[in-house]
Amino acid sequence: MNKLTSLRPSMTALAMTLWFGSGPAGATHPVPDQTAPTVPERMTEEIVKGRLLMIEGDQLVIEVTAGQVIKLHVDRNTKMGEIMVGDKVKAYVNDSGYVTTLQRDE
């Protein structure tokens, strides 16, 4: 077997990888932000902006203006990004005070 024949399978695999991409890693479509609110959330829910003062259990406290704070309810279904106490945040809140999405407000 000559050197060219022994390289043919690996050259074919390389060509197929370059032609078809490398699966999901080669995809050109961006991955959606997992903390982005859905269209219905954006249309029907109130947006609360302020500084996150505390997260304790299923409650969070946001200072919306100097001295004015509100308490909101969260649970394991609330979509949250990487948020820390002290961050400026934006909360999508339904009529019962439940936060469906909490994200950092830039």
Order of alpha helices (4+ residues) and beta strands (2+ residues): alpha-alpha-beta-beta-beta-beta-beta-beta
